[in-house]
Amino acid sequence: MRTRKIIREEIIIDDEYYYQVIRYNIKKNRLEKKLTQQELADLTGYTRGYICDIENQLRNKHFSLVALARISFALQKNICDFFTYKNDST
């Protein structure tokens, strides 16, 4: 009996990919709820500047899982929803 070697192609995704996806989803969900950055900041206890830093990909601000949990709670979304990129324009 011959054994087959199965080679699986793996896609390596770095940390920055997930930060970009989460940033995109935070902003998208905030806008869907018609909230300003200040209103989201008030709901989470963070500053408007911190929310702006998180949403702005050019600033490359990293944030904690706790921050994401507080934001997801404020936006009334499951935290898992922030890890998947769904482009609504397609």
N, C-alpha and C positions, 0 to 999 in steps of 0.2 A: 504494500500500500504506500502510495506516495503522499507526502505531506505538502500541502500548498502553503506558500508564504503569501500572506495577504499584506499588501502595502497600502496603508491608508494615508491619503494626502491630508495634512493638517494645515489649517489656516491659523497663523499666529496673529493675534490681535493685541496690540499694546495698550497700556493704560490710557493713553491720550484718546484713543478711539472711544472708550467708555465715557470719559469726561465730556467729549464732544456730543455724544448721543444724549447723555443726561442733561447737559446744558440746553440742547435743542428742545428736549421734552419739557423741561421746566418752563422755558419761555413760551412754548406752544400752549401748554396747559394754563399758564397764567393768563395769556391773552384770550383763550377760550372762556375763561371765567370772568373776563373783562376786569381784571385786577391790574392796578399799576404796580410798579416795583415797590413803591412806598407802602401800598396796601398789603402786599405779600410780606414785606418786612415787618409790618405791624402784627400780622397774624403769626409770624414765626419768632418774633423777638429779636431778629437780626436788624441790621441797619440797611437802608436803601442802597448804600454803597456796596455792602457785602453781596446783596442780591444782584446788583449790577455787575460786580466782579464775577460772580458765578455764571451769569448768563452770557457775558462777553467773552467769546472765545479768544480774542486777541490778548486779553489780560492773563490768560493761562492760569487762572486761580484754581487751586485744588481745594476741595472741600471734603468734609468728613461724611461718613455714613450717617452720623447723628444729624448733621445739617440736612442731608437728603431726606431723612425720616421726618424731620420737622416740616420741611417744605411739602413733602407728599401728604402729610396729615392736613396741612393748611389748605392744600389744593383738593383735598378729598379724593386722592388717587391712591391706588395700591403702589407701594414702592417698586414692585417688580415692573410696572408699566414704564418706568423711566429708563430701563435698560435696553429697550427695543426701539430701533429707528424705524419709523413708519412715515414715509413721505406722502403727505396728503395730496400732493399735486399730480401724482401719477394715476 
